Amino acid sequence: MPADEPKKADSSSADTKDDIIFRKPESPDGPRVHKLIAECKPLDENSVYCNLLQCTHFADTSVAAEMDGDLVGFISGYIPPKQQNTLFVWQVAVHGKARGKGLAKRMLAELIKRDEAENVQFIETTITPDNEASWGMFRSFAYERRMPTEEFILFDSRIHFAGEHNDEHLLRIGPFNRDDA
Ligand SMILES: CC(C)(COP(=O)(O)OP(=O)(O)OC[C@H]1O[C@@H](n2cnc3c(N)ncnc32)[C@H](O)[C@@H]1OP(=O)(O)O)[C@@H](O)C(=O)NCCC(=O)NCCS
């Protein structure tokens, strides 16, 4: 197996429906995650090092989706230290060739059914006002599961980004019973 080819994770709660494999990311995934994010505009690109931390320290709350050995989906997430009942979704990326098939929503569902999410009752994320695909995906996820939502501006363009980035609105989904999700 090539050095940069991640082994299949023993920790995977593998869902092989539709030939997609869902698993926890591992450190060799870092460069592939970086490439996928770069291909998924308008996501902000982070350093490979940051992606490596997502694939290691935050592996329990992140998910990689593979189709025919290609990384076609990735969600980075974490449980905020002071909000143990919340899964914060940092970024969601689905490669162009895998979009429109419910993959992003399936990755979210995969995350909240994990043992590590047993105390999770809320999903939070931030979205810029113009990212229609992201609003559409998260709202559809919540609507299908009859989960309540609320939103407000978390990071203001002028105050938090010196005017160089759009506002980031916080979307909170929940409370929910993850057994119903
Ligand atoms: C947003 C993204 C993750 C969606 O992935 P996906 O696997 O195609 O999404 P799903 O198929 O699970 O969900 C699609 C839902 O979102 C909605 N949606 C998708 N693209 C949309 C768009 N451009 N405008 C409005 N709604 C959209 C669909 O209507 C669908 O809802 P429905 O099932 O009720 O019809 C993908 O388009 C992507 O990676 N975009 C670039 C990166 C990005 O913006 N990420 C989100 C920010 S964190």
The ligand as a Tripos MOL2 file, in Angstrom:
@<TRIPOS>MOLECULE
LIG
   48    50     1     0     0
SMALL
NO_CHARGES

@<TRIPOS>ATOM
      1 C1        -22.9430   22.4670    0.0350 C.3       1 LIG1
      2 C2        -22.5230   21.0700   -0.3810 C.3       1 LIG1
      3 C3        -21.6830   20.4850    0.7510 C.3       1 LIG1
      4 C4        -23.7880   20.2140   -0.5830 C.3       1 LIG1
      5 O1        -23.3860   18.8690   -0.8380 O.3       1 LIG1
      6 P1        -24.4200   17.8020   -1.4480 P.3       1 LIG1
      7 O2        -23.9090   16.4450   -1.1300 O.co2     1 LIG1
      8 O3        -24.6750   18.1110   -2.8650 O.co2     1 LIG1
      9 O4        -25.7050   18.1250   -0.5850 O.3       1 LIG1
     10 P2        -26.9360   17.1180   -0.3250 P.3       1 LIG1
     11 O5        -27.2030   16.4050   -1.6150 O.co2     1 LIG1
     12 O6        -26.7140   16.2960    0.8900 O.co2     1 LIG1
     13 O7        -28.0930   18.1450    0.0370 O.3       1 LIG1
     14 C5        -28.5670   18.8550   -0.9540 C.3       1 LIG1
     15 C6        -29.6420   19.7440   -0.3850 C.3       1 LIG1
     16 O8        -29.0970   21.0390   -0.4050 O.3       1 LIG1
     17 C7        -29.8100   21.8180   -1.3560 C.3       1 LIG1
     18 N1        -28.8630   22.4770   -2.2520 N.ar      1 LIG1
     19 C8        -27.7570   21.9530   -2.8180 C.ar      1 LIG1
     20 N2        -27.1790   22.8610   -3.6190 N.ar      1 LIG1
     21 C9        -27.9670   23.9690   -3.5420 C.ar      1 LIG1
     22 C10       -27.8850   25.2460   -4.1280 C.ar      1 LIG1
     23 N3        -26.8780   25.5880   -4.9670 N.pl3     1 LIG1
     24 N4        -28.8240   26.1540   -3.8150 N.ar      1 LIG1
     25 C11       -29.8290   25.8380   -2.9550 C.ar      1 LIG1
     26 N5        -29.9500   24.6320   -2.3650 N.ar      1 LIG1
     27 C12       -29.0200   23.7090   -2.6640 C.ar      1 LIG1
     28 C13       -30.6460   20.8860   -2.1780 C.3       1 LIG1
     29 O9        -31.8720   21.4970   -2.4890 O.3       1 LIG1
     30 C14       -30.8060   19.6770   -1.2930 C.3       1 LIG1
     31 O10       -31.9830   19.7450   -0.5510 O.3       1 LIG1
     32 P3        -33.1880   18.7000   -0.8820 P.3       1 LIG1
     33 O11       -32.5780   17.3200   -0.7040 O.co2     1 LIG1
     34 O12       -34.2230   19.0190    0.1520 O.co2     1 LIG1
     35 O13       -33.5970   18.9800   -2.2820 O.co2     1 LIG1
     36 C15       -21.7300   21.0680   -1.7000 C.3       1 LIG1
     37 O14       -22.4770   21.7560   -2.6700 O.3       1 LIG1
     38 C16       -20.3660   21.7310   -1.5820 C.2       1 LIG1
     39 O15       -19.3760   21.0920   -1.2210 O.2       1 LIG1
     40 N6        -20.3050   23.0280   -1.9070 N.am      1 LIG1
     41 C17       -19.0460   23.7740   -1.8690 C.3       1 LIG1
     42 C18       -18.5220   23.9600   -0.4560 C.3       1 LIG1
     43 C19       -19.5230   24.5930    0.4740 C.2       1 LIG1
     44 O16       -20.1140   25.6220    0.1800 O.2       1 LIG1
     45 N7        -19.7070   23.9390    1.6450 N.am      1 LIG1
     46 C20       -20.6500   24.3470    2.6490 C.3       1 LIG1
     47 C21       -20.0950   25.3440    3.5860 C.3       1 LIG1
     48 S1        -19.4870   24.6640    5.0900 S.3       1 LIG1
@<TRIPOS>BOND
     1     1     2 1
     2     2     3 1
     3     2     4 1
     4     2    36 1
     5     4     5 1
     6     5     6 1
     7     6     7 2
     8     6     8 1
     9     6     9 1
    10     9    10 1
    11    10    11 2
    12    10    12 1
    13    10    13 1
    14    13    14 1
    15    14    15 1
    16    15    16 1
    17    15    30 1
    18    16    17 1
    19    17    18 1
    20    17    28 1
    21    18    19 ar
    22    18    27 ar
    23    19    20 ar
    24    20    21 ar
    25    21    22 ar
    26    21    27 ar
    27    22    23 1
    28    22    24 ar
    29    24    25 ar
    30    25    26 ar
    31    26    27 ar
    32    28    29 1
    33    28    30 1
    34    30    31 1
    35    31    32 1
    36    32    33 2
    37    32    34 1
    38    32    35 1
    39    36    37 1
    40    36    38 1
    41    38    39 2
    42    38    40 1
    43    40    41 1
    44    41    42 1
    45    42    43 1
    46    43    44 2
    47    43    45 1
    48    45    46 1
    49    46    47 1
    50    47    48 1
@<TRIPOS>SUBSTRUCTURE
     1 LIG1         1 GROUP 0 **** ****
